[in-house]
Amino acid sequence: MIELKNLSRQFGEMWAVRDLNLTINKGEFCVLVGTSGCGKSTTLRMINRLIEHSAGEIHIDGQPVRGFREDLLRRRIGYVIQHVGLFPHWTVARNIGLVPRLLGWEPERIAARVDELMALLGMSAERFSGKYPRQLSGGQAQRVGVARALAADPEILLMDEPFGALDPLTRDGLQEELLSLHHRLNKTIVFVTHDMDEALRLADRLVVMHEGQIRQQGRPIELLREPVDEFVESLLGGNSRGLKEAALTPVAQRLCHAEMTSGVPDIDANKTLRDALSLMLWHRVDCLNVVEGSESLGTLRLADVVTARAPMGTTRGLSS
Amino acid sequence: MAGVTPAAHSMASAKANPVLVFLMVSSVMAWLVLSSVSVAPNRIVPGSSVGVFGVAGWPGVVLGLLPVIIAGVLALKSSRRQLVVVALLVVLTLAALPLWLALAAHNLVSPELPGARLGIGAGIWVVLFLLLLSVIEVRTRLGLSRWQGGLLLLIPMMSFSAVLIATPWLDSLALRREFVTRSDAFYTAIGEHLLLVSASVGCGLVIGVTLALIMRHWPRLRGPGFALLNFLQTIPSLALFGLLIAPLAWLAANHPWLASLGISGIGWAPALLALIGYSLLPLVRNTFVALDDVDPGVIDAARGMGMTSGQVFRQVRLPLALPVLLEGIRITTVQAIGLAAVAALIGAGGLGRFIFQGLGQAAMDLVLLGALPILIMALLADALLGALGEWLQPGGAA
């Protein structure tokens, strides 16, 4: 659990972060979002003390971060940044093994851990462990970045716009993988982004920041439906919030176990209502067959997509 | 890595390489028109020039020109394979030049005159220069590493040394005559020269890196620091050597223990100090830029991963800065090899001694005895340190 209490940071006359209170529970995926200069990166970097806070307190599992030696604190916290920051003069394996090496692990244990992590991130150890960062694509490099952050099995992962420089397709794939990693490993993740779609897709807890303070926090669906003010509303997409909400709702929730309709397109039950709407618009139909693998589950009608509104507690379920 | 783009470019197009064609045509003309060698009955009498046709008949001249002509024709269509052949032909020609001299010695220098000597004529120097330029051009076009480029130059040097040392063919070469009468002094001079260069670059490196670190730590010192080093660099070398004579002489006179160390107004002490002074600007600047230019994202990641500041410096910043730092050492070393020649004027010894003696006696071959090894040392240092810098590029040679 990470607790930020009355946290402030001043740069000269300017308050980058002012009197911020936030509790991130263990295993939670917390996304800080906001315009540039809103203090989200500063907040993140204060957690591992890359930036020292001017006032307030930060506790990790009840202990103040100031009580640790900086470097020892950081070795316990995974850290991933936008430009990857892989060490260009080290091989992939050496990059991933950095923190275990700093912690003084045995070489055999480090090697085994590196192989394990590469397998976890779907990279062939045989093909990649001897390569240098500049021989990797952007997506591969960021995978290595994530593996490096996970190397010493930290409880907490800090990610500062990690997918910001990647093309949309690669970013989409890595978001998917990160969600599944989070599901499997149950790490506490603090993630900074300015991409609202990314934030909505990944967050358990979405924190909207503005001018160094939290404007609103909560589950994505709560913020979409009940933004506290116009700023949050416009940041969340204004009139396009309907589609963003649809992107958070799986097809399975609106499915009607009615008779199969023949001659209409299929849609996978794991897809979202947004995909379903797009498919309907494309094929000029108002009804889809919902399938899971080769098995047909029922149909989805346009009327159900548009009118029915699921209870709040059940909307998130994309990660599985 | 600078050569990668032109290499890729040249593979795509097979156009004529105007630079190489020009160099080859000029070589042929210089070879035919200018004097090839000069022959003198002894050291005092000025030699008489002999053209190529005086050295050998038509068949010999044409045979000697053949590789250059072929290389020029091949350069008209400069695909990669053609350029490789051009490189080989040029290196072959360079390596064969001592054989041409040997032929001249055999045909022109009478064995009855023990003092007779063969001088190298303008034609050979010009051709040598043009062919070296074409080696550089081919190296750039082919995208060869510094190491491979250095190797291309090494082959002719080895061939020349082999002919000079292992055969009696060039015994009458004036350069060799000068060498034979001074071989002991020659080796001493080379030793002095190397010692002066390595000591000044070594001391300069220690002082320069320290200064760069200080300037990184206290940004306020940067402006005045670089201004001072820039000023030092603008003092003419001869003036700096001269300026150091008085204070050092005073020090030696007033502190006998300094004098007992061999410090005096003339000799190695002022030379070393001046060379260190000149080495500081390139060393400090490159060290500073190298350390400062490391990607901040990488440093941020290193700190964020939990490296201590010492670990960040030793494991990340320094290794990533090393290639640029080495570039500074390379520039400084090449510069010091040249500057150390001037140091002979204030009694510091080294190869400059032959140059100034030769100038005094109007004996150009003696000047060459000093200048050629300096040139070769500079080329070797350049190739070696350049190759080392390339090898240390982050991400290895892959």
Interface residues (C-beta under 8 A of the other chain):
Chain A: N48 L50 D71 L72 L73 R74 R75 R76 Y79 I81 Q82 H83 V84 G85 L86 F87 P88 H89 L98 V99 L102 K131 Y132 P133 R134 Q135 R148 L158
Chain B: D295 G297 V298 D300 A301 A302 R303 G304 M305 G306 M307 T308 Q311 V316 P319 L320 P394 G395 G396 A398
